[in-house]
């Protein structure tokens, strides 16, 4: 049971991080001349994920 829950949480965390990477890399700032990185938005997103049931972000 414990291994299954840990594996499930790991998969959830990995999928969450992949989704966040996809969202940030599809920003227009990455497509044209790579303007400023949205640091404030990333920090806000990480903070929101830290309080989710999936646990803390890998980027936190």
DSSP file (Angstrom, degrees, kcal/mol; ACC not computed):
  #  RESIDUE AA STRUCTURE BP1 BP2  ACC     N-H-->O    O-->H-N    N-H-->O    O-->H-N    TCO  KAPPA ALPHA  PHI   PSI    X-CA   Y-CA   Z-CA
    1    1 A X     >        0   0    0      0, 0.0     4,-2.2     0, 0.0     5,-0.2   0.000 360.0 360.0 360.0 -45.8    0.0    0.0    0.0
    2    2 A X  H  >  +     0   0    0      1,-0.2     4,-2.3     2,-0.2     5,-0.2   0.906 360.0  48.9 -62.6 -42.8    2.8    2.4    1.0
    3    3 A X  H  > S+     0   0    0      1,-0.2     4,-2.6     2,-0.2    -1,-0.2   0.894 110.1  51.9 -64.9 -39.3    4.7    1.8   -2.3
    4    4 A X  H  > S+     0   0    0      2,-0.2     4,-2.4     1,-0.2    -1,-0.2   0.911 110.8  47.3 -64.1 -42.4    1.6    2.3   -4.4
    5    5 A X  H  X S+     0   0    0     -4,-2.2     4,-2.5     2,-0.2    -2,-0.2   0.903 112.7  49.1 -66.4 -40.7    0.8    5.6   -2.7
    6    6 A X  H  X S+     0   0    0     -4,-2.3     4,-2.5     2,-0.2    -2,-0.2   0.917 112.7  47.6 -64.4 -42.6    4.4    6.8   -3.1
    7    7 A X  H  X S+     0   0    0     -4,-2.6     4,-2.5     2,-0.2    -2,-0.2   0.907 111.9  50.4 -64.4 -41.3    4.4    5.8   -6.8
    8    8 A X  H  X S+     0   0    0     -4,-2.4     4,-2.2     2,-0.2    -2,-0.2   0.909 111.7  47.4 -63.5 -42.3    1.1    7.5   -7.3
    9    9 A X  H  X S+     0   0    0     -4,-2.5     4,-2.6     2,-0.2    -2,-0.2   0.907 111.2  51.5 -65.6 -41.4    2.3   10.7   -5.7
   10   10 A X  H  X S+     0   0    0     -4,-2.5     4,-2.7     2,-0.2    -2,-0.2   0.926 110.3  48.3 -61.4 -45.4    5.6   10.6   -7.8
   11   11 A X  H  X S+     0   0    0     -4,-2.5     4,-2.6     1,-0.2     5,-0.2   0.917 111.9  50.2 -61.8 -42.5    3.6   10.2  -11.0
   12   12 A X  H  X S+     0   0    0     -4,-2.2     4,-2.1     1,-0.2    -2,-0.2   0.911 111.4  47.7 -61.2 -43.0    1.3   13.1  -10.0
   13   13 A X  H  X S+     0   0    0     -4,-2.6     4,-2.3     2,-0.2    -2,-0.2   0.904 112.3  49.3 -66.2 -41.5    4.3   15.3   -9.2
   14   14 A X  H  X S+     0   0    0     -4,-2.7     4,-2.4     2,-0.2    -2,-0.2   0.926 111.9  47.8 -64.1 -44.3    6.0   14.4  -12.5
   15   15 A X  H  X S+     0   0    0     -4,-2.6     4,-2.3     1,-0.2    -1,-0.2   0.891 111.0  52.2 -63.6 -38.8    2.9   15.1  -14.6
   16   16 A X  H  X S+     0   0    0     -4,-2.1     4,-2.4    -5,-0.2    -2,-0.2   0.925 110.7  46.9 -62.3 -45.3    2.4   18.4  -12.8
   17   17 A X  H  X S+     0   0    0     -4,-2.3     4,-2.4     1,-0.2    -2,-0.2   0.883 111.7  50.8 -66.7 -38.1    6.0   19.5  -13.5
   18   18 A X  H  X S+     0   0    0     -4,-2.4     4,-2.3     2,-0.2    -1,-0.2   0.904 110.6  49.6 -64.5 -40.2    5.7   18.5  -17.2
   19   19 A X  H  X S+     0   0    0     -4,-2.3     4,-2.5     2,-0.2    -2,-0.2   0.923 111.2  48.9 -64.1 -43.9    2.4   20.5  -17.4
   20   20 A X  H  X S+     0   0    0     -4,-2.4     4,-2.5     1,-0.2     5,-0.2   0.914 110.8  50.5 -62.6 -42.0    4.0   23.5  -15.9
   21   21 A X  H  X S+     0   0    0     -4,-2.4     4,-2.6     1,-0.2    -1,-0.2   0.917 110.6  49.7 -61.3 -42.8    7.0   23.3  -18.2
   22   22 A X  H  X S+     0   0    0     -4,-2.3     4,-1.3     2,-0.2    -2,-0.2   0.926 111.4  48.9 -61.4 -45.0    4.7   23.0  -21.2
   23   23 A X  H  < S+     0   0    0     -4,-2.5    -2,-0.2     1,-0.2    -1,-0.2   0.923 115.7  42.4 -62.5 -44.9    2.7   26.1  -20.1
   24   24 A X  H >< S+     0   0    0     -4,-2.5     3,-1.1     1,-0.2    -1,-0.2   0.868 113.3  51.6 -73.1 -35.6    5.8   28.2  -19.5
   25   25 A X  H 3< S+     0   0    0     -4,-2.6    -1,-0.2     1,-0.2    -2,-0.2   0.714 104.8  57.5 -75.0 -18.5    7.6   27.1  -22.7
   26   26 A X  T 3< S+     0   0    0     -4,-1.3    -1,-0.2    -5,-0.2    -2,-0.2   0.417  80.1 117.6 -90.3   3.4    4.5   27.9  -24.8
   27   27 A X  S X> S-     0   0    0     -3,-1.1     3,-1.7    -4,-0.1     4,-0.6  -0.411  76.9-121.3 -64.0 143.4    4.5   31.5  -23.6
   28   28 A X  H >> S+     0   0    0      1,-0.3     4,-1.8     2,-0.2     3,-0.9   0.805 109.5  69.0 -57.6 -28.6    5.1   34.0  -26.5
   29   29 A X  H 34 S+     0   0    0      1,-0.3     6,-1.0     2,-0.2    -1,-0.3   0.762  99.9  48.6 -64.2 -22.7    8.2   35.3  -24.7
   30   30 A X  H <4 S+     0   0    0     -3,-1.7    -1,-0.3     4,-0.2    -2,-0.2   0.652 110.8  51.1 -86.8 -16.6    9.9   32.0  -25.4
   31   31 A X  H << S+     0   0    0     -3,-0.9     2,-0.6    -4,-0.6    -2,-0.2   0.774 109.0  45.8 -94.2 -28.2    8.9   32.0  -29.1
   32   32 A X  S >< S-     0   0    0     -4,-1.8     3,-0.6     1,-0.1    -1,-0.2  -0.912 133.7 -40.2-123.7 105.9   10.1   35.5  -30.1
   33   33 A X  T 3  S-     0   0    0     -2,-0.6    -3,-0.1     1,-0.2    -4,-0.1   0.560  90.0 -98.4  59.1  10.8   13.5   36.7  -29.1
   34   34 A X  T 3   -     0   0    0     -6,-0.2    -1,-0.2     2,-0.0    -4,-0.2   0.924  53.4-164.9  45.0  69.5   13.1   35.1  -25.6
   35   35 A X    <   -     0   0    0     -6,-1.0    -2,-0.0    -3,-0.6    -6,-0.0   0.181  43.3 -31.6 -65.6-166.0   12.1   38.2  -23.7
   36   36 A X        -     0   0    0      1,-0.1     2,-0.3     2,-0.0    -1,-0.2  -0.151  65.6-115.3 -56.4 142.1   12.1   38.3  -19.9
   37   37 A X        -     0   0    0     -3,-0.1     2,-2.3     1,-0.1     3,-0.3  -0.601  26.1-119.0 -76.2 137.1   11.3   35.1  -17.9
   38   38 A X     >  +     0   0    0     -2,-0.3     4,-2.3     1,-0.2     5,-0.2  -0.419  48.7 161.0 -78.6  69.6    8.1   35.4  -15.9
   39   39 A X  H  > S+     0   0    0     -2,-2.3     4,-2.5     1,-0.2    -1,-0.2   0.888  71.0  51.0 -59.0 -43.0    9.7   34.9  -12.5
   40   40 A X  H  > S+     0   0    0     -3,-0.3     4,-2.2     1,-0.2    -1,-0.2   0.909 111.1  48.3 -64.0 -41.4    6.9   36.3  -10.5
   41   41 A X  H  > S+     0   0    0      2,-0.2     4,-2.4     1,-0.2    -1,-0.2   0.901 111.5  50.1 -66.0 -40.7    4.3   34.1  -12.2
   42   42 A X  H  X S+     0   0    0     -4,-2.3     4,-2.8     2,-0.2     5,-0.2   0.918 110.9  49.2 -63.2 -43.7    6.5   31.0  -11.7
   43   43 A X  H  X S+     0   0    0     -4,-2.5     4,-2.2     1,-0.2    -2,-0.2   0.907 112.0  48.6 -62.3 -41.8    6.9   31.8   -8.0
   44   44 A X  H  X S+     0   0    0     -4,-2.2     4,-2.0     2,-0.2    -2,-0.2   0.903 112.6  48.2 -65.2 -41.5    3.1   32.3   -7.7
   45   45 A X  H  X S+     0   0    0     -4,-2.4     4,-2.2     2,-0.2    -2,-0.2   0.916 111.7  49.5 -65.2 -44.1    2.4   29.0   -9.5
   46   46 A X  H  X S+     0   0    0     -4,-2.8     4,-1.9     1,-0.2    11,-0.3   0.898 109.5  52.3 -62.0 -40.2    4.9   27.1   -7.3
   47   47 A X  H  X S+     0   0    0     -4,-2.2     4,-0.8     1,-0.2    -1,-0.2   0.900 109.1  49.7 -62.8 -41.1    3.4   28.6   -4.2
   48   48 A X  H >< S+     0   0    0     -4,-2.0     3,-0.7     1,-0.2    -1,-0.2   0.903 111.2  49.2 -64.8 -40.7   -0.1   27.4   -5.3
   49   49 A X  H >< S+     0   0    0     -4,-2.2     3,-1.4     1,-0.2     6,-0.3   0.812  99.9  65.6 -70.4 -28.5    1.3   23.9   -6.0
   50   50 A X  H 3< S+     0   0    0     -4,-1.9    -1,-0.2     1,-0.3    -2,-0.2   0.795 104.8  45.8 -62.3 -26.4    3.0   23.7   -2.6
   51   51 A X  T << S+     0   0    0     -4,-0.8    -1,-0.3    -3,-0.7    -2,-0.2   0.404  95.9 100.7 -95.8   1.6   -0.5   23.8   -1.0
   52   52 A X  S X  S-     0   0    0     -3,-1.4     3,-1.1     3,-0.3    -3,-0.0  -0.308  87.8-107.7 -82.3 170.2   -2.0   21.2   -3.3
   53   53 A X  T 3  S+     0   0    0      1,-0.2    -1,-0.1    -2,-0.1     3,-0.1   0.662 113.3  69.8 -69.9 -16.5   -2.6   17.5   -2.5
   54   54 A X  T 3  S-     0   0    0      1,-0.2    -1,-0.2    -5,-0.2     2,-0.1   0.650 103.7-127.0 -77.4 -14.5    0.3   16.6   -4.8
   55   55 A X    <   -     0   0    0     -3,-1.1    -3,-0.3    -6,-0.3    -1,-0.2  -0.403  49.1 -18.4  95.7-176.5    2.9   18.1   -2.5
   56   56 A X        -     0   0    0     -2,-0.1    -6,-0.1    -6,-0.1     2,-0.1  -0.229  70.0-106.4 -68.4 153.2    5.7   20.6   -3.1
   57   57 A X    >   -     0   0    0    -11,-0.3     3,-0.8     1,-0.1    -1,-0.1  -0.387  17.9-126.3 -72.7 152.1    7.0   21.4   -6.6
   58   58 A X  T 3  S+     0   0    0      1,-0.2    -1,-0.1   -45,-0.2    -2,-0.1   0.761 112.0  55.4 -67.5 -24.3   10.4   20.2   -7.7
   59   59 A X  T 3         0   0    0      1,-0.2    -1,-0.2   -13,-0.0   -13,-0.1   0.525 360.0 360.0 -86.9  -5.8   11.2   23.8   -8.6
   60   60 A X    <         0   0    0     -3,-0.8    -1,-0.2   -14,-0.1    -2,-0.1   0.488 360.0 360.0 -72.2 360.0   10.4   25.1   -5.1
